Amino acid sequence: MTELKTPHLTNIQMWQAWKEHGDVDAKKQLIENYLPLVDYVTNRMAIGLPKNVIKDDLASNGVMGLIDAIEKFDYLRGLQFETYASWRIRGAIIDGLRQGDWVPRSVREKAKRVEDAYQHLEQKYMRSVSDAEVSDYLQVSEKEFVTMLQDISVASICSLEDPIREEESETRMSLLVDDKAKNPDHKVHEFYLKDSLARGIDRLTEKERTVVSLFYYEELSLSEIAEVMSLSPSRISQLHSKAILRLRAALANQKDQLMQH
């Protein structure tokens, strides 16, 4: 994924020096060592963003996320820091984008309408619904639905960082990343969350699953996925948006079910 700079101390020695002795130099060395991770996450997130978004601003926010990750990471738990830090960096970048109000309200409203449609229809039929069924529910033509997906594709980058409900501060990603050891309630919650995500992924179309797999697991860019799948970048963007909106709906349905019990 990324190559880290070779430090004069081993990785575990740096963490020990910083966490156990408060060695500021060790902290600085950790930050410098993991800066390539900020570049990596920034480059991936910059794909498809509006031209008015400055990449250097994304990187600056990403560095703040890296520092936050280094301060909060518990190296004794045996977790992989790169994975933890990537989410922190991503979250910091998204927070910066939100503060800049980079997604117009009209786009957010469209995204919410489509997510609500998936949530209602897939809960009703307990299966993946077609574009035609979603279009009919939204009372728009399939062509208009495709246009909506194009409009909201840029908003899907931060969908897992959005509040599960507008009146709540809890985000979807906050359920996936925890700073401290998980208590029994959290373990139960996490079990149902993973089950919900698994069910949601099962309901994705084959092409949507492929896009999700290549983007989030193989870590290809959308343009690279377009080449692999012999589709246009805009089509890949649409598939990504639909997949994310379906998963958002699945998580929202899971939240509703947990609240009822």
The 8 nearest C-alpha neighbors of each residue, nearest first, counted from 0:
[[1, 2, 39, 218, 36, 35, 217, 3],
 [2, 0, 35, 3, 36, 39, 33, 38],
 [1, 3, 4, 0, 35, 36, 33, 5],
 [4, 2, 32, 33, 5, 1, 35, 34],
 [3, 5, 32, 6, 2, 33, 31, 35],
 [4, 6, 3, 7, 32, 8, 9, 2],
 [7, 5, 8, 4, 9, 32, 28, 10],
 [6, 8, 9, 5, 28, 10, 13, 12],
 [9, 7, 6, 12, 13, 10, 11, 5],
 [8, 10, 12, 11, 13, 6, 7, 5],
 [9, 11, 13, 12, 8, 14, 6, 29],
 [10, 12, 14, 13, 9, 15, 8, 74],
 [13, 11, 15, 9, 10, 14, 8, 16],
 [12, 14, 16, 10, 25, 11, 15, 17],
 [15, 13, 11, 17, 12, 16, 18, 10],
 [14, 16, 12, 18, 19, 13, 17, 11],
 [15, 17, 13, 20, 22, 14, 19, 18],
 [18, 16, 21, 22, 14, 25, 15, 26],
 [19, 17, 15, 21, 14, 16, 20, 22],
 [20, 18, 15, 16, 17, 21, 14, 22],
 [19, 21, 16, 22, 17, 18, 15, 23],
 [22, 20, 17, 18, 19, 23, 16, 26],
 [21, 23, 17, 25, 16, 20, 24, 26],
 [24, 22, 26, 25, 21, 27, 17, 16],
 [25, 23, 27, 26, 22, 28, 17, 29],
 [24, 26, 28, 13, 22, 23, 27, 17],
 [25, 27, 23, 29, 24, 28, 17, 30],
 [28, 26, 24, 30, 25, 29, 31, 23],
 [27, 29, 25, 31, 26, 30, 32, 24],
 [30, 28, 32, 26, 27, 31, 25, 33],
 [31, 29, 27, 33, 28, 32, 34, 26],
 [32, 30, 28, 34, 29, 33, 27, 4],
 [31, 33, 29, 4, 30, 3, 34, 28],
 [32, 34, 30, 35, 36, 31, 3, 29],
 [33, 35, 37, 36, 31, 32, 30, 38],
 [36, 34, 38, 37, 33, 39, 1, 3],
 [37, 35, 39, 34, 38, 33, 40, 1],
 [38, 36, 34, 40, 35, 39, 61, 41],
 [39, 37, 35, 41, 36, 40, 42, 58],
 [38, 40, 36, 42, 37, 41, 35, 43],
 [39, 41, 43, 37, 42, 38, 44, 36],
 [42, 40, 38, 44, 43, 39, 58, 37],
 [43, 41, 45, 39, 40, 44, 38, 46],
 [44, 42, 40, 41, 45, 46, 39, 220],
 [43, 45, 41, 46, 42, 40, 156, 48],
 [44, 46, 42, 43, 48, 41, 47, 54],
 [47, 45, 44, 48, 43, 42, 220, 221],
 [46, 48, 45, 153, 49, 44, 152, 221],
 [47, 49, 45, 46, 153, 50, 52, 44],
 [50, 48, 51, 52, 47, 153, 101, 45],
 [51, 49, 52, 48, 53, 47, 54, 45],
 [50, 52, 49, 53, 48, 101, 54, 99],
 [53, 51, 50, 49, 54, 48, 56, 101],
 [54, 52, 56, 55, 51, 57, 50, 45],
 [53, 55, 57, 56, 58, 52, 45, 41],
 [56, 54, 58, 57, 53, 59, 60, 41],
 [57, 55, 59, 54, 58, 53, 60, 52],
 [58, 56, 54, 60, 55, 59, 92, 61],
 [57, 59, 61, 55, 56, 60, 41, 62],
 [60, 58, 56, 62, 61, 57, 55, 63],
 [61, 59, 92, 63, 57, 58, 62, 91],
 [60, 62, 88, 58, 64, 59, 63, 92],
 [63, 61, 65, 59, 64, 60, 58, 66],
 [62, 64, 66, 60, 61, 65, 67, 59],
 [65, 63, 88, 61, 91, 67, 87, 62],
 [64, 66, 62, 68, 67, 63, 88, 84],
 [65, 67, 69, 63, 68, 64, 70, 62],
 [68, 66, 64, 70, 65, 69, 63, 71],
 [69, 67, 65, 71, 84, 66, 70, 72],
 [68, 70, 66, 72, 67, 71, 65, 30],
 [69, 71, 67, 68, 72, 66, 18, 26],
 [72, 70, 68, 69, 67, 73, 178, 66],
 [71, 73, 69, 68, 70, 74, 178, 80],
 [74, 72, 75, 76, 71, 179, 178, 78],
 [73, 75, 76, 77, 72, 78, 14, 80],
 [76, 74, 77, 73, 78, 72, 14, 15],
 [77, 75, 74, 78, 73, 180, 72, 79],
 [76, 78, 75, 74, 79, 73, 80, 72],
 [79, 77, 76, 80, 74, 75, 83, 73],
 [80, 78, 81, 82, 77, 83, 74, 84],
 [79, 81, 83, 82, 84, 78, 72, 74],
 [80, 82, 84, 83, 79, 85, 36, 33],
 [83, 81, 85, 80, 84, 79, 86, 78],
 [82, 84, 80, 85, 81, 86, 87, 79],
 [85, 83, 87, 81, 68, 86, 82, 80],
 [86, 84, 88, 82, 87, 83, 81, 89],
 [85, 87, 89, 84, 88, 83, 90, 82],
 [88, 86, 84, 90, 64, 89, 85, 68],
 [89, 87, 64, 61, 85, 91, 90, 86],
 [88, 90, 86, 92, 87, 91, 85, 93],
 [89, 91, 87, 93, 88, 92, 86, 94],
 [92, 90, 64, 94, 88, 93, 89, 60],
 [93, 91, 60, 95, 89, 61, 94, 90],
 [92, 94, 96, 90, 95, 91, 97, 89],
 [95, 93, 91, 97, 96, 92, 90, 98],
 [96, 94, 92, 98, 93, 97, 91, 60],
 [95, 97, 93, 99, 94, 98, 101, 92],
 [98, 96, 100, 94, 99, 95, 93, 101],
 [97, 99, 95, 100, 96, 94, 101, 93],
 [98, 100, 96, 97, 101, 95, 102, 94],
 [101, 99, 97, 98, 102, 96, 103, 104],
 [100, 102, 99, 96, 97, 103, 52, 98],
 [101, 103, 100, 106, 154, 104, 107, 97],
 [104, 102, 106, 105, 101, 107, 100, 108],
 [103, 105, 107, 106, 108, 102, 109, 100],
 [104, 106, 108, 103, 107, 109, 102, 110],
 [107, 105, 109, 108, 103, 104, 151, 110],
 [108, 106, 110, 104, 109, 105, 111, 103],
 [107, 109, 111, 105, 106, 110, 104, 112],
 [110, 108, 112, 106, 111, 107, 105, 113],
 [111, 109, 107, 113, 108, 112, 151, 114],
 [110, 112, 108, 114, 109, 113, 115, 107],
 [113, 111, 109, 115, 110, 114, 108, 116],
 [112, 114, 116, 110, 115, 111, 109, 117],
 [115, 113, 111, 117, 244, 116, 112, 248],
 [114, 116, 118, 112, 113, 117, 111, 119],
 [115, 117, 113, 119, 114, 118, 120, 112],
 [118, 116, 114, 120, 115, 119, 121, 245],
 [117, 119, 248, 115, 116, 121, 120, 122],
 [120, 118, 116, 122, 117, 121, 123, 115],
 [121, 119, 123, 117, 122, 118, 116, 124],
 [122, 120, 125, 124, 123, 126, 118, 117],
 [121, 123, 125, 119, 120, 124, 118, 252],
 [122, 124, 120, 121, 125, 119, 126, 118],
 [123, 125, 121, 126, 122, 120, 128, 127],
 [126, 124, 121, 122, 123, 127, 120, 128],
 [127, 125, 124, 121, 202, 128, 122, 123],
 [126, 128, 202, 121, 203, 129, 125, 204],
 [127, 129, 126, 132, 121, 130, 120, 133],
 [130, 128, 132, 131, 133, 127, 134, 204],
 [129, 131, 133, 132, 134, 141, 128, 144],
 [130, 132, 134, 129, 133, 135, 141, 140],
 [133, 131, 135, 129, 134, 130, 136, 128],
 [134, 132, 136, 130, 135, 131, 137, 116],
 [133, 135, 131, 137, 139, 136, 132, 141],
 [134, 136, 138, 132, 133, 137, 131, 139],
 [137, 135, 133, 138, 134, 132, 116, 139],
 [136, 138, 134, 135, 139, 133, 116, 113],
 [139, 137, 135, 136, 134, 140, 133, 144],
 [138, 140, 134, 137, 143, 135, 144, 141],
 [141, 139, 143, 142, 134, 144, 138, 135],
 [140, 142, 144, 143, 134, 131, 145, 139],
 [143, 141, 145, 140, 144, 146, 139, 147],
 [142, 144, 146, 140, 141, 145, 139, 147],
 [145, 143, 141, 147, 146, 142, 134, 140],
 [146, 144, 148, 142, 147, 143, 141, 149],
 [145, 147, 143, 149, 144, 148, 150, 142],
 [146, 148, 144, 150, 145, 149, 143, 151],
 [149, 147, 145, 151, 146, 150, 237, 152],
 [148, 150, 146, 152, 147, 151, 237, 145],
 [149, 151, 147, 148, 152, 146, 106, 153],
 [150, 152, 148, 154, 153, 149, 106, 110],
 [153, 151, 149, 240, 154, 155, 150, 148],
 [152, 154, 151, 155, 48, 47, 156, 150],
 [155, 153, 151, 152, 156, 157, 102, 158],
 [156, 154, 158, 157, 152, 153, 240, 243],
 [157, 155, 154, 158, 153, 44, 152, 159],
 [158, 156, 160, 155, 159, 154, 93, 161],
 [157, 159, 155, 160, 161, 156, 154, 243],
 [158, 160, 171, 161, 172, 157, 170, 247],
 [159, 161, 157, 158, 170, 172, 171, 162],
 [160, 162, 158, 159, 170, 163, 157, 171],
 [163, 161, 170, 164, 169, 168, 165, 167],
 [164, 162, 170, 171, 251, 161, 169, 165],
 [163, 165, 162, 167, 166, 168, 169, 251],
 [164, 166, 167, 162, 163, 168, 161, 169],
 [165, 167, 164, 168, 162, 163, 169, 170],
 [168, 166, 164, 165, 169, 162, 163, 170],
 [167, 169, 162, 170, 166, 165, 164, 163],
 [170, 168, 167, 162, 163, 173, 171, 164],
 [171, 169, 162, 173, 172, 163, 160, 161],
 [170, 172, 159, 173, 174, 160, 163, 162],
 [171, 173, 175, 174, 170, 159, 160, 176],
 [174, 172, 170, 175, 176, 171, 169, 177],
 [173, 175, 172, 171, 176, 189, 170, 177],
 [174, 176, 172, 173, 177, 171, 189, 192],
 [177, 175, 173, 174, 172, 178, 83, 86],
 [178, 176, 179, 175, 173, 174, 181, 180],
 [177, 179, 71, 176, 180, 72, 73, 181],
 [180, 178, 177, 181, 73, 72, 71, 182],
 [179, 181, 182, 178, 177, 76, 185, 73],
 [180, 182, 185, 179, 186, 183, 177, 184],
 [181, 183, 185, 184, 186, 180, 187, 179],
 [184, 182, 186, 185, 187, 181, 188, 189],
 [185, 183, 187, 186, 182, 188, 181, 189],
 [184, 186, 188, 182, 183, 187, 181, 189],
 [187, 185, 189, 183, 188, 184, 190, 181],
 [186, 188, 190, 184, 185, 189, 183, 191],
 [189, 187, 185, 191, 186, 190, 192, 184],
 [188, 190, 192, 186, 187, 191, 185, 193],
 [191, 189, 187, 193, 192, 188, 186, 194],
 [190, 192, 194, 188, 189, 193, 195, 187],
 [191, 193, 189, 195, 194, 190, 188, 196],
 [194, 192, 196, 190, 195, 191, 197, 189],
 [193, 195, 191, 197, 192, 196, 190, 198],
 [196, 194, 192, 198, 193, 197, 191, 199],
 [195, 197, 199, 193, 198, 194, 200, 192],
 [198, 196, 194, 200, 199, 195, 193, 201],
 [199, 197, 201, 195, 196, 200, 194, 202],
 [198, 200, 196, 202, 197, 201, 246, 249],
 [199, 201, 197, 203, 202, 198, 196, 208],
 [202, 200, 198, 199, 203, 197, 204, 208],
 [203, 201, 127, 199, 200, 126, 204, 198],
 [204, 202, 200, 201, 207, 208, 242, 127],
 [203, 205, 207, 206, 208, 202, 127, 201],
 [204, 206, 208, 207, 209, 203, 210, 202],
 [205, 207, 209, 208, 204, 210, 238, 203],
 [206, 208, 204, 210, 209, 238, 205, 242],
 [209, 207, 211, 205, 206, 210, 203, 212],
 [208, 210, 206, 212, 207, 211, 213, 205],
 [209, 211, 207, 213, 212, 208, 214, 206],
 [212, 210, 208, 214, 209, 213, 215, 207],
 [213, 211, 209, 216, 210, 215, 214, 208],
 [214, 212, 217, 210, 211, 216, 219, 215],
 [213, 215, 218, 219, 211, 212, 210, 217],
 [216, 214, 218, 212, 211, 213, 217, 219],
 [215, 217, 212, 218, 213, 214, 211, 219],
 [216, 218, 213, 219, 214, 215, 212, 211],
 [219, 217, 214, 215, 216, 213, 220, 212],
 [220, 218, 214, 213, 217, 223, 224, 221],
 [219, 221, 223, 222, 224, 214, 218, 43],
 [222, 220, 224, 223, 225, 232, 235, 219],
 [221, 223, 225, 220, 224, 232, 226, 219],
 [224, 222, 220, 226, 225, 221, 219, 227],
 [223, 225, 227, 221, 226, 222, 228, 220],
 [224, 226, 230, 222, 232, 228, 223, 227],
 [225, 227, 229, 223, 224, 228, 222, 230],
 [228, 226, 224, 225, 229, 223, 230, 222],
 [227, 229, 225, 230, 226, 224, 235, 231],
 [230, 228, 226, 225, 227, 231, 224, 232],
 [231, 229, 225, 228, 234, 232, 226, 235],
 [230, 232, 234, 233, 225, 235, 229, 226],
 [233, 231, 235, 225, 234, 222, 236, 221],
 [232, 234, 236, 231, 235, 237, 149, 230],
 [235, 233, 237, 231, 236, 232, 238, 230],
 [236, 234, 232, 238, 237, 233, 225, 239],
 [235, 237, 233, 239, 234, 238, 232, 240],
 [238, 236, 234, 240, 239, 235, 148, 149],
 [239, 237, 235, 241, 207, 240, 236, 242],
 [238, 240, 236, 242, 237, 241, 235, 243],
 [241, 239, 237, 243, 152, 238, 242, 155],
 [242, 240, 244, 238, 243, 239, 245, 237],
 [241, 243, 239, 245, 240, 244, 207, 238],
 [242, 244, 246, 240, 245, 241, 247, 239],
 [243, 245, 247, 241, 114, 246, 242, 240],
 [244, 246, 248, 242, 243, 247, 117, 241],
 [247, 245, 249, 243, 248, 244, 199, 250],
 [248, 246, 244, 250, 245, 249, 243, 251],
 [247, 249, 118, 251, 245, 246, 250, 114],
 [250, 248, 246, 252, 247, 251, 199, 245],
 [251, 249, 253, 247, 252, 248, 254, 246],
 [250, 252, 254, 248, 253, 249, 247, 255],
 [253, 251, 255, 249, 250, 254, 248, 256],
 [252, 254, 250, 256, 251, 255, 257, 195],
 [255, 253, 251, 257, 252, 256, 250, 258],
 [254, 256, 252, 258, 253, 257, 251, 259],
 [255, 257, 253, 259, 258, 254, 252, 260],
 [258, 256, 254, 260, 259, 255, 253, 188],
 [259, 257, 255, 256, 260, 254, 253, 252],
 [258, 260, 256, 257, 255, 254, 253, 252],
 [259, 257, 258, 256, 255, 254, 253, 188]]
